[in-house]
Amino acid sequence: MAEFTMELNDEQKEVRDWLHGFAADVIRPAAAEWDEREETPWPVIQEAAKVGIYSLDFYAQQYFDSTGLGIPMAMEELFWGDAGIALSIVGTGLAAVGVLANGTEEQIGTWIPQMYGDVNDVKVAAFCSSEPDAGSDVASMRTRAVYDQAKDEWVLNGTKTWATNGGIANVHVVVAVVDPELGSKGHASFIVPPNTPGLSQGQKFKKHGIRASHTAEVVLEDVRVPGSCLLGGKEKLDERLARARERARTGGERVKNAAMATFEASRPAVGAMAVGTARAAYEVALQYATTREQFGRPIIDNQGVAFQLADMRTSIDAARLLVWRASWMAVNGKPFTAAEGSMSKLFASETAKKVTAQAIQILGGNGYTREYPVERMHRDAAIYTIFEGTSEIQRLVIARTLAGMPIR
Ligand SMILES: Cc1cc2nc3c(=O)[nH]c(=O)nc-3n(C[C@H](O)[C@H](O)[C@H](O)COP(=O)(O)OP(=O)(O)OC[C@H]3O[C@@H](n4cnc5c(N)ncnc54)[C@H](O)[C@@H]3O)c2cc1C
């Protein structure tokens, strides 16, 4: 087990500086344009692929870093550049992690490379869980997967919503109900391979922020996928369902909720994205406050401005520490006895919303215009308190964990 440390090692510093260079030289200059275009920034993703940032190798290297700091450090730098573009770059990783976590070795080897494509023909992937009537309440999911034994195929029907890269992805990972009696225990994940008939993009959403990231509905109409597309395989699913049915029948002991443990481990990454956006806005505000003069002196000479900056920086550093702690716990298999993963996401996302709003205030009229980036950063920051579980859901998870109460 790696000791918890707050200091990046030399190799990590090198990676951080390299990512920061890409974020500063390639992502940030493109941010305003793709925000206005509200389109996937394919040329930037391709550039990231060329230098090796958009690749399974890079993602896996950070993911398996035993200090736990690889992913949060990478997320912070990329999202410091721009949240919408960075989400277009890391969105595929969300689907890839779904396969890494639940897939067989063969499924990992077959599908993850197709999620990324290659440098000359980059592809993206989508993870589709949310539905119009199943957002926070995942258990009320309706998309159904039915097994056709004669053909060894699964047939998927339903509508997914809010899918990042939904409809434009080469590979979609779709969560569906295989046993409606079992609530969230009766769900399974499926690969929908490229060009599968029956899968189509529904509405593409026009959003408040992260507008360079594509978000859309995904409609599944009699989508047939081979049996081999069930993540983890049929045998494992049948065993898992049999155990869940037995527990439901006997009222047996509640087992540790595996999905919740996965969320605790993935939420710090979203916290790190929020830290990146917050830090970006803080830096713009600090620079502005030291150069903008009113009443014959820089505005930072006023305590009203300086103390805001002090609070902004304090919250950002506190958020990063919570994120790093939770990431270290996740990588080293520490039990999240106080929902530390949710804690980090809650605090970092609320910090990003607050800090970006303070940055607008410090820039005055300029902060309110699209001539300066803090207005965009504030719009972007609002997503962090919504996706991967809203702030209310994080509080609910933390409170129930502290009270020793079950979490659905
Ligand atoms: C830009 C974007 C990208 C996304 N990307 C993906 C993706 O790639 N894949 C995917 O599957 N999903 C994705 N999502 C979906 C996201 O995870 C959901 O929006 C989120 O889980 C909230 O669900 P909801 O929107 O249905 O809100 P609801 O669940 O309807 O919540 C509405 C409000 O009620 C509150 N609330 C609900 N239940 C409770 C409760 N028990 N106690 C207190 N308050 C409660 C919520 O906190 C919220 O404030 C994305 C969403 C957005 C906006």
PDBQT file of the ligand as one rigid body, heavy atoms in Angstrom, charges set to zero:
ROOT
HETATM    1  C1  LIG A 501     -24.285  17.492 -18.933  1.00  0.00    +0.000 C 
HETATM    2  C2  LIG A 501     -24.692  16.181 -18.341  1.00  0.00    +0.000 A 
HETATM    3  C3  LIG A 501     -23.974  15.037 -18.648  1.00  0.00    +0.000 A 
HETATM    4  C4  LIG A 501     -24.366  13.807 -18.128  1.00  0.00    +0.000 A 
HETATM    5  N1  LIG A 501     -23.699  12.668 -18.510  1.00  0.00    +0.000 NA
HETATM    6  C5  LIG A 501     -24.219  11.457 -18.188  1.00  0.00    +0.000 A 
HETATM    7  C6  LIG A 501     -23.697  10.266 -18.751  1.00  0.00    +0.000 A 
HETATM    8  O1  LIG A 501     -22.719  10.298 -19.508  1.00  0.00    +0.000 OA
HETATM    9  N2  LIG A 501     -24.303   9.093 -18.469  1.00  0.00    +0.000 N 
HETATM   10  C7  LIG A 501     -25.368   9.017 -17.637  1.00  0.00    +0.000 A 
HETATM   11  O2  LIG A 501     -25.883   7.923 -17.421  1.00  0.00    +0.000 OA
HETATM   12  N3  LIG A 501     -25.903  10.136 -17.058  1.00  0.00    +0.000 NA
HETATM   13  C8  LIG A 501     -25.349  11.346 -17.339  1.00  0.00    +0.000 A 
HETATM   14  N4  LIG A 501     -25.898  12.497 -16.779  1.00  0.00    +0.000 N 
HETATM   15  C9  LIG A 501     -27.062  12.392 -15.911  1.00  0.00    +0.000 C 
HETATM   16  C10 LIG A 501     -26.827  12.833 -14.480  1.00  0.00    +0.000 C 
HETATM   17  O3  LIG A 501     -26.079  11.886 -13.788  1.00  0.00    +0.000 OA
HETATM   18  C11 LIG A 501     -28.214  13.110 -13.860  1.00  0.00    +0.000 C 
HETATM   19  O4  LIG A 501     -28.685  14.310 -14.422  1.00  0.00    +0.000 OA
HETATM   20  C12 LIG A 501     -28.166  13.209 -12.352  1.00  0.00    +0.000 C 
HETATM   21  O5  LIG A 501     -27.935  11.948 -11.804  1.00  0.00    +0.000 OA
HETATM   22  C13 LIG A 501     -29.460  13.772 -11.765  1.00  0.00    +0.000 C 
HETATM   23  O6  LIG A 501     -30.581  13.128 -12.265  1.00  0.00    +0.000 OA
HETATM   24  P1  LIG A 501     -31.818  13.990 -12.807  1.00  0.00    +0.000 P 
HETATM   25  O7  LIG A 501     -31.268  14.973 -13.784  1.00  0.00    +0.000 OA
HETATM   26  O8  LIG A 501     -32.847  13.063 -13.305  1.00  0.00    +0.000 OA
HETATM   27  O9  LIG A 501     -32.351  14.794 -11.572  1.00  0.00    +0.000 OA
HETATM   28  P2  LIG A 501     -33.408  14.291 -10.469  1.00  0.00    +0.000 P 
HETATM   29  O10 LIG A 501     -32.976  12.970  -9.934  1.00  0.00    +0.000 OA
HETATM   30  O11 LIG A 501     -34.776  14.400 -11.018  1.00  0.00    +0.000 OA
HETATM   31  O12 LIG A 501     -33.202  15.388  -9.341  1.00  0.00    +0.000 OA
HETATM   32  C14 LIG A 501     -33.825  16.663  -9.396  1.00  0.00    +0.000 C 
HETATM   33  C15 LIG A 501     -33.541  17.395  -8.080  1.00  0.00    +0.000 C 
HETATM   34  O13 LIG A 501     -34.114  16.641  -6.984  1.00  0.00    +0.000 OA
HETATM   35  C16 LIG A 501     -33.116  16.354  -6.027  1.00  0.00    +0.000 C 
HETATM   36  N5  LIG A 501     -33.374  15.043  -5.422  1.00  0.00    +0.000 N 
HETATM   37  C17 LIG A 501     -33.710  13.866  -6.041  1.00  0.00    +0.000 A 
HETATM   38  N6  LIG A 501     -33.845  12.886  -5.134  1.00  0.00    +0.000 NA
HETATM   39  C18 LIG A 501     -33.595  13.436  -3.915  1.00  0.00    +0.000 A 
HETATM   40  C19 LIG A 501     -33.553  12.930  -2.587  1.00  0.00    +0.000 A 
HETATM   41  N7  LIG A 501     -33.811  11.648  -2.332  1.00  0.00    +0.000 N 
HETATM   42  N8  LIG A 501     -33.239  13.791  -1.592  1.00  0.00    +0.000 NA
HETATM   43  C20 LIG A 501     -32.991  15.097  -1.844  1.00  0.00    +0.000 A 
HETATM   44  N9  LIG A 501     -33.002  15.630  -3.084  1.00  0.00    +0.000 NA
HETATM   45  C21 LIG A 501     -33.288  14.805  -4.101  1.00  0.00    +0.000 A 
HETATM   46  C22 LIG A 501     -31.811  16.348  -6.805  1.00  0.00    +0.000 C 
HETATM   47  O14 LIG A 501     -30.699  16.554  -5.959  1.00  0.00    +0.000 OA
HETATM   48  C23 LIG A 501     -32.050  17.494  -7.775  1.00  0.00    +0.000 C 
HETATM   49  O15 LIG A 501     -31.759  18.700  -7.145  1.00  0.00    +0.000 OA
HETATM   50  C24 LIG A 501     -25.476  13.742 -17.259  1.00  0.00    +0.000 A 
HETATM   51  C25 LIG A 501     -26.182  14.916 -16.930  1.00  0.00    +0.000 A 
HETATM   52  C26 LIG A 501     -25.818  16.111 -17.467  1.00  0.00    +0.000 A 
HETATM   53  C27 LIG A 501     -26.630  17.340 -17.135  1.00  0.00    +0.000 C 
ENDROOT
TORSDOF 0
